[in-house]
């Protein structure tokens, strides 16, 4: 498979690809709003510009792309599942007046050294919650 030049990974939103910002080390970070709704059966559902999948299986896509013949072409995607956020984390994040960031870290490089794709395991024990800076 030909990946092209200028390989990058972006957050896939319903409007296209969103570039990340530099994070600590050699990583990148993306921030996206998530609307959370408690359903009649007590479960939570999620929506937002970067949230994909059907109810009960929501996730984010990080999409790999490269430039081929002057055009940006997506060639792989990896999934970061929201179902792995613990109930206590949602409770803390949804507390009235709370300004929280949920964070997931992934290793976006596959074992063969190429771009990771499909569902990937979360690093550092999964999702973590942090105070928002804004």
Helices and strands as residue ranges (DSSP letters): E 5-13, E 16-18, E 21-22, E 28-29, E 35-38, E 44-47, E 59-68, E 71-81, G 82-84, H 87-93, E 100-103, E 118-119, E 128-131
